[in-house]
Amino acid sequence: MSAWGSGYVTDIAYMTGWYRQQSPSIMALACLLGSVSMSIPGGDDPVHVLELGCGQGYGAMLLAASNPTWRVTGVDFNPAHIAAAREWAAEAGLTNVTFIEADLATLAGEEAGRRIPEADFVSLHGVWSWVPQAVQDGIVRLLRDKVRPGGAVHVSYNCLPGWGPAIGMQRLLREAGKRLAWRSDRQAEEGLSVVQSLLEADAAHLGRSPFVKALMARMGSAPVAYVAHEYMNEQWKPCFMADVAASLADAKLDWVASAQLTENFLALSLTPEQQAVVRKFEDPMMRELVKDMCLERTLRHDVFVRGARRLNNAGRDAALMDVTIGLAIDPDDLPLEATMPAGRAELNPRFYQPIARALAGGPARAGDLLALPEIEGRRDNPAELLGMMIGLDFAEVVTRPGAEPGPEGLRFNRVTGTRFARTESLGRSVGLASRRAGSAVGAALLDLIVLEQLRDGEADIDSLMRRIAPPEDQAAKVRASLQESLHKRMPILRRLGVF
Ligand SMILES: C[S@@+](CC[C@H](N)C(=O)[O-])C[C@H]1O[C@@H](n2cnc3c(N)ncnc32)[C@H](O)[C@@H]1O
């Protein structure tokens, strides 16, 4: 543990990942679903995005590579993170992203903080509940200074009461790990092993808690850097949503909605009896508290706005009708039901299938999809269409429908593929920069390898197999994944403007 880290893990780097909730278009869509005015940035809009606690900057770079007219700033206090991010951005030739090494506890009062321009969108992913009070206070001061009036902020954090049953597990993992090893990744491994032993020995607060059991089952395959940054920090405090909202109110930020889009729909989240209790309250804090009591939600992705301008239903629907989306699945793979916290939700095939078929031809406005003559269902509910299609990952927001792939995105994707291929597994999820989407599009590393081959000419399975050279016992599986990637994923990525 370093002296400058205020108890946060600084001796090993955090892993790299793309989290869609950090995308300005998802934040803006969440605002519209929450009946708050917000433009989805597109075209040549001069947007400034600020990411606080950006790690190695992968998410910030994806946004910069997808939106050459934007300016993106990432801040992190770990010099190893900032060095890696700057090197990666330079290799990819990105000139619209800046990485600042600074402590969020003090940045607001410093010259480096004063030089950061006002931000239209800010994201803090995986930071708030893992840092001490002094850092949270510094974050609020920075947001007060830097979020432009009308700007949006995404904050993710471990929440209560969902995390309640595992508070003991985290404490044990950290305390045991610290006593049994030196570096944080080794401490995480040792701590996990002690928790696992006690869980198997039927400790009342471990093995008998379904949440802890499920968590530990997931931890078995989680990257150790993730486990260390999640559990080995001196300060870790899951929070009630209302307490986070009260802190951010000091930066004049109002809670608006969840960036997990389906969570904004009561009917998808709660049973009719639970909804009846929620509906007793007008205060969104109370409504969210009731929801948090009902849902097994442990990580919240909240969107706040500085100066929320409320829309009436007609205004909200008009804005939503104008949102353009692109299909992110094969139209033949559209599921007809989805598992939701409230139970299984059925997707009416006479409504969703014609929409998926129309989107197979290219991105379309929600309003145009709802005007398709062949659909059967409600044509006046763009919120449901967008909430389901995007919230369930069947589609992506598309901000520049006619845009061809830009050189910045193509180069960033290529550089990233080469970097990841050295160390990561083929199934590893990645984001691919897309100017058309104005954001990253989710894929697997294998897709990136196929893309690379396509760039050099025709991609065929045999030459890809030679290039990847999987171990013999993996060959059949890799071949099947390549088939899927070539024949299903590539048409999707092409439609979404990745190449
Ligand atoms: C769990 S990681 C999340 C990284 C990135 N947002 C992501 O989701 O991939 C939290 C990050 O916050 C940074 N961090 C923690 N305390 C900080 C502080 N006081 N000032 C600046 N950065 C901090 C860490 O170095 C780390 O990169």
Ligand as a Chemical Component Dictionary entry (heavy atoms), coordinates in Angstrom:
data_LIG
# 
_chem_comp.id                   LIG 
_chem_comp.type                 NON-POLYMER 
_chem_comp.pdbx_formal_charge   0 
_chem_comp.three_letter_code    LIG 
# 
loop_
_chem_comp_atom.comp_id 
_chem_comp_atom.atom_id 
_chem_comp_atom.alt_atom_id 
_chem_comp_atom.type_symbol 
_chem_comp_atom.charge 
_chem_comp_atom.model_Cartn_x 
_chem_comp_atom.model_Cartn_y 
_chem_comp_atom.model_Cartn_z 
_chem_comp_atom.pdbx_ordinal 
LIG C1  C1  C 0  -11.917 0.065 -10.034 1  
LIG S1  S1  S 1  -10.906 1.162 -10.912 2  
LIG C2  C2  C 0  -11.977 1.667 -12.243 3  
LIG C3  C3  C 0  -11.219 2.125 -13.452 4  
LIG C4  C4  C 0  -12.091 2.497 -14.659 5  
LIG N1  N1  N 0  -13.054 3.528 -14.313 6  
LIG C5  C5  C 0  -12.787 1.261 -15.168 7  
LIG O1  O1  O 0  -13.976 1.122 -14.892 8  
LIG O2  O2  O -1 -12.153 0.447 -15.833 9  
LIG C6  C6  C 0  -10.866 2.640 -9.894  10 
LIG C7  C7  C 0  -9.833  3.634 -10.372 11 
LIG O3  O3  O 0  -9.875  4.794 -9.534  12 
LIG C8  C8  C 0  -8.547  5.256 -9.331  13 
LIG N2  N2  N 0  -8.513  6.032 -8.084  14 
LIG C9  C9  C 0  -8.744  5.588 -6.827  15 
LIG N3  N3  N 0  -8.591  6.599 -5.942  16 
LIG C10 C10 C 0  -8.257  7.695 -6.660  17 
LIG C11 C11 C 0  -7.950  9.044 -6.299  18 
LIG N4  N4  N 0  -7.941  9.438 -5.034  19 
LIG N5  N5  N 0  -7.663  9.902 -7.292  20 
LIG C12 C12 C 0  -7.628  9.493 -8.595  21 
LIG N6  N6  N 0  -7.886  8.243 -8.977  22 
LIG C13 C13 C 0  -8.207  7.345 -8.023  23 
LIG C14 C14 C 0  -7.732  3.988 -9.277  24 
LIG O4  O4  O 0  -6.362  4.190 -9.529  25 
LIG C15 C15 C 0  -8.411  3.118 -10.319 26 
LIG O5  O5  O 0  -7.834  3.268 -11.572 27 
# 
loop_
_chem_comp_bond.comp_id 
_chem_comp_bond.atom_id_1 
_chem_comp_bond.atom_id_2 
_chem_comp_bond.value_order 
_chem_comp_bond.pdbx_ordinal 
LIG C1  S1  SING 1  
LIG S1  C2  SING 2  
LIG S1  C6  SING 3  
LIG C2  C3  SING 4  
LIG C3  C4  SING 5  
LIG C4  N1  SING 6  
LIG C4  C5  SING 7  
LIG C5  O1  DOUB 8  
LIG C5  O2  SING 9  
LIG C6  C7  SING 10 
LIG C7  O3  SING 11 
LIG C7  C15 SING 12 
LIG O3  C8  SING 13 
LIG C8  N2  SING 14 
LIG C8  C14 SING 15 
LIG N2  C9  SING 16 
LIG N2  C13 SING 17 
LIG C9  N3  DOUB 18 
LIG N3  C10 SING 19 
LIG C10 C11 SING 20 
LIG C10 C13 DOUB 21 
LIG C11 N4  SING 22 
LIG C11 N5  DOUB 23 
LIG N5  C12 SING 24 
LIG C12 N6  DOUB 25 
LIG N6  C13 SING 26 
LIG C14 O4  SING 27 
LIG C14 C15 SING 28 
LIG C15 O5  SING 29 
# 
